[in-house]
């Protein structure tokens, strides 16, 4: 997850000038969920994860899922 966050911090001002208008927790949560999904997929492919083999993580529509965010800084 560190490398994803590092890449985002390098690119955010150029590709998303609006980023400062939103809570940093929204970005951190999204990156954390992406990192977990990729790790679960990778572990599943290598046989390190119990249960059936998982497919590659897919994009979830904002209309069909419940919005969620985790606050990790005590705010």
N, C-alpha and C positions, 0 to 999 in steps of 0.2 A: 504494500500500500504506500510505502514511503516514496517509491519511484513515481507512482501515479500523482501523488500530491506535489512532488517536486516539479514534475512536468507541467502540472496545472499552474503552479505559482510562476513559472517562467512565461507561460503563454497567456495568462488571463487578461492582462492589460491590453494586449493586442487583439485577441480574438473575442473578448467579451467585456467591452468597456462598462457595461451595466453591472458587473459582478459585485461592486461595492454596495449596491442598493439592497442586496440580500444578506441574510445571516450566513456567516462562515460555516455554521453547523449544517446547513443544507448541502453545501459542497462536500464537506467532510463525510456526511452520511452517505451521499451518493458514491463517493470514491470508495468508502469502506464496503458498501454493499457490492460494488463491482469487483473489488479485490477478493471478497469472500466467495462470490459466485465463480470467479475464474479459478480460485484455489480448489473449490469443491469439484468443478469440472475436471481440473487437472488430476486431482487425487482419484477421482472416479475412473479416469482413463488408465491410470497406472495400477489400479486395483488396491489402492490404499484406503478407499472409502467403502464402508459397508452399504449394502443395498444394491438396487439396480443401477446400471450405468447411466450417468446423467448426460444430457445433451448440452451443447454449447449455450451459454446464457443468451437470452433474447431480450429485446427491448420490450418494456411493459407500457402499454397505453395509459396515459393519465386519466382517461375517461373510465377505464375498466378496473382500476385498482384503488385501494384506499391510500390517500396520501399519508406519508409518515416521515418523521425526522427524529433523530436522537440528539439530545443536548448533552454534551460531554464536559462542558466547562462550568457547570453549576449555575447557569443563568436561568 
